[in-house]
Amino acid sequence: MGHEFRDYSRESCPTVKNILLLDSEGKRVAVKYYSEDWPTHAAKLAFEKSVFTKTLKTNARSEAEVTMFDGYIVVYKFIHDLHFFVTAGDDENELILASVLQGFTESVALLLRNDVEKRTALENLDLILLCIDEIVDGGIILETDANNIAGKVATNAVDGAVPFSEQTISQALATAREHLARSLLK
């Protein structure tokens, strides 16, 4: 009698296919794909344009919205001129995806000090990409709590003794200058 060994670790964990942050025109601000469902750059851009166009007329400003799109579950929310999206397979739990989206939007708001708009996002793109990396790794959801995510990102981005969330803007700039000077002197 042969026993078949299967790796259930990936099957038992909720996964996402991509996390997208687009501007109010549907252009990329920050995106990460965790699936080969869109094998080419052109396919990814086409998906982003399609999902943006489908969701544009909705009112996802006060709370997250959920839709089915091309066989995927897409959870999304708009804040000022930024559009946040989390995409997963149609077999994933919408509530888990909504908590991923909430963790993403709230941690970005914490890191950008509630100045959640395209200009600020582009100026702090490194923090946003670190934020995505703290939330999802290889498609597997790691963290959804915004305070934990922002805390880990701030720890990775700044070597200051004062927690990032408690720094004033001048303290944060001084810490960033010190960090940059140290990295240049190495």
C-alpha positions in Angstrom: 0.0 0.0 0.0 1.7 3.2 -1.1 1.1 6.5 0.7 1.1 9.7 -1.3 2.8 12.5 0.4 1.5 16.0 -0.3 2.6 19.3 1.0 -0.5 20.9 2.5 1.3 23.8 4.0 0.6 26.1 1.0 -2.9 24.8 0.5 -3.9 25.5 4.1 -2.7 29.1 4.2 -4.8 31.8 2.7 -3.0 33.3 -0.3 -3.2 36.4 -2.5 -2.4 36.7 -6.2 -1.4 40.3 -6.1 -1.4 43.6 -4.2 -1.9 46.7 -6.3 -1.6 50.4 -5.5 -2.8 52.5 -8.4 -3.3 56.2 -8.8 -6.6 57.9 -9.8 -5.8 57.3 -13.5 -5.1 53.6 -13.1 -1.3 54.0 -13.3 1.0 52.0 -11.1 2.3 53.4 -7.8 3.4 50.1 -6.2 2.4 46.5 -7.3 3.5 43.0 -6.3 2.4 39.8 -8.0 2.7 36.4 -6.4 1.2 34.3 -9.1 2.0 33.3 -12.7 -1.6 33.9 -13.7 -0.3 37.0 -15.5 3.0 35.7 -17.1 4.0 38.9 -18.9 4.4 42.5 -18.1 1.7 43.3 -20.7 -0.7 40.9 -19.1 -0.2 42.5 -15.7 -0.8 46.0 -17.1 -3.9 44.8 -18.9 -5.2 43.2 -15.6 -4.5 46.5 -13.7 -6.3 48.6 -16.4 -9.3 46.2 -16.4 -9.7 46.0 -12.6 -9.3 49.8 -12.4 -11.9 50.4 -15.1 -14.4 48.0 -13.5 -14.1 49.5 -10.0 -13.8 53.2 -11.0 -17.5 54.0 -10.8 -17.9 52.4 -7.4 -17.9 54.3 -4.1 -15.2 52.4 -2.1 -14.1 55.4 -0.1 -15.8 54.8 3.3 -15.2 51.1 3.4 -13.8 48.3 1.3 -15.7 46.7 -1.5 -15.6 43.2 -2.8 -16.1 42.1 -6.4 -15.6 39.0 -8.6 -13.5 39.8 -11.7 -12.3 37.3 -14.3 -12.6 34.5 -11.8 -10.8 36.3 -9.0 -11.9 38.0 -5.8 -10.9 41.6 -5.7 -11.1 43.6 -2.5 -10.5 47.3 -2.9 -10.6 50.7 -1.3 -9.9 54.2 -2.5 -8.2 56.9 -0.3 -7.9 60.3 -1.9 -6.2 59.7 -5.3 -4.9 56.2 -4.5 -6.7 52.9 -5.2 -5.7 49.9 -3.1 -6.5 46.4 -4.4 -5.9 42.8 -3.1 -6.6 40.0 -5.5 -7.0 36.3 -4.7 -8.4 33.1 -6.2 -12.2 32.6 -6.0 -11.8 30.0 -3.3 -10.3 32.4 -0.7 -12.2 34.0 2.2 -13.3 37.6 1.5 -13.1 38.5 5.1 -9.4 37.5 5.3 -8.8 39.4 2.1 -10.6 42.4 3.6 -8.3 42.2 6.6 -5.2 42.2 4.3 -6.5 45.3 2.6 -7.3 47.0 5.9 -3.8 46.2 7.2 -2.3 47.6 4.0 -4.3 50.8 3.9 -4.0 51.5 7.6 -0.3 50.8 7.8 0.3 53.0 4.8 -1.7 55.7 6.5 0.4 55.3 9.7 3.7 55.4 7.7 2.6 58.4 5.7 1.2 60.2 8.7 -2.4 60.2 7.2 -1.1 62.1 4.2 -2.3 59.2 1.9 -2.0 60.7 -1.6 0.0 59.9 -4.7 2.8 62.5 -4.2 3.5 61.4 -0.6 3.3 57.7 -1.6 5.8 58.2 -4.4 8.2 60.1 -2.0 7.9 57.1 0.4 7.7 54.3 -2.1 10.4 52.3 -0.2 8.2 52.3 2.9 5.1 51.2 0.9 7.1 48.3 -0.8 8.4 47.2 2.6 4.9 47.4 3.9 3.7 45.0 1.2 6.6 42.7 2.0 5.6 42.6 5.6 2.0 41.7 4.8 2.6 39.0 2.1 5.5 36.8 1.3 5.3 34.6 -1.8 1.5 35.0 -1.8 1.1 33.8 1.8 -0.4 36.2 4.2 2.0 37.0 7.1 0.5 39.9 9.0 -2.7 42.0 8.8 -2.3 44.3 11.9 -1.4 47.8 10.7 0.5 48.7 13.9 2.7 45.6 13.6 3.3 46.2 9.9 4.1 49.9 10.3 6.3 49.1 13.3 8.3 46.4 11.4 8.7 48.7 8.4 9.8 51.6 10.5 12.3 49.4 12.3 13.7 48.3 8.9 13.8 51.8 7.5 15.1 53.7 10.5 17.7 52.7 13.1 16.4 55.2 15.6 15.9 54.6 19.3 12.5 56.2 19.3 9.7 54.2 17.7 8.8 55.6 14.3 5.2 56.2 15.3 6.3 58.4 18.2 8.8 60.5 16.2 8.1 64.0 15.2 8.7 64.9 11.6 11.9 66.7 12.4 13.1 63.7 14.5 12.2 61.4 11.6 14.1 63.6 9.1 17.1 63.9 11.4 17.1 60.1 11.9 16.9 59.6 8.1 19.7 62.0 7.5 21.9 60.2 10.1 21.1 56.9 8.5 21.9 58.2 5.0 25.2 59.7 6.2 26.2 56.5 7.9 25.4 54.5 4.8 27.4 56.9 2.6 30.4 56.7 4.9 30.5 52.9 4.8 
